[in-house]
């Protein structure tokens, strides 16, 4: 065995002298124990998943993903292209455009609706003297009122984002009927809760020097919010806006399963008719739409970061 070099000896010494935290070790052990216990109690055994019958079902399912005109014959790109173009012409492209329109309408409504909540939920704005130290003794009711405003606003934002988009859409469908609005409003309500929370935290973490100067010159909280807070926080606002738009594109596809004619509706329709080849193509269209949305979002965020 070769003698240890000075560097290896130093690394070993540092390893032995590293800080040790029993709480972290016990937490990791407890987590592993819970995983093992859940696996055992849940009866998650791979033998039931990969038995011969299920493997045959998987093989049959994969064979049915091949375009119907090509099943049982050699693959032909011309036939596959005609088959795909026919599905796109009948309802594929229209469903994609509808899904995209729903996501855009929802995120715009969410961005507009979250602004008042951002203003009220930010603890450095919703105070008796925003961005200034409290001088002198104030009536007890004044700070308590502002704390109540912040607390109630944050509680409402938690409520909005705690209910999944699917549940919001299901409730709104019973009121408004089958149309685009239940899906748009469901996505908007859920994302108001998320954007309001994230945006208020952005405002709370802004540098306060210039904001304090404006306040000391007599600017009102609304003037500070419009003239300074929004311009300073806009790049990060837009980053979260585009991030949530990506989610809206994905969720608009899923919510079509409730009956509105979007990609999700036609995916469910193809599934009900056992047309797995058509269903797979529509799923690919949804994935393509999400990837395009992700690309647009990434480009926009890069431009915003570079500009900032």
Secondary structure, DSSP 8 states (H G I E B T S, - for coil): -----HHHHHHHHHHHTS---HHHHHHHHHHHHHHHHHHHHTT--HHHHSSHHHHHHHHHHHHHTS-GGGTTS---HHHHHHHHHHHIIIIIHHHHHHHHHHHHHHHHHHHHHHHHHHHHH-TTTSSTTTTS---S---HHHHHHHHHHHHHHHHHHHHHHHS-HHHHHHHHHHHH-SSHHHHHHHHHHHHHHHHHHHHHHHHHTS--HHHHHHHHTT--HHHHIIIIIHHHHHHHHHHHHHHHHHHHHHHHHHHGGGSSSSHHHHHHHHHHTT-HHHHHHHHHHHHHHHHHHHHHHHHHHHHHHHH-
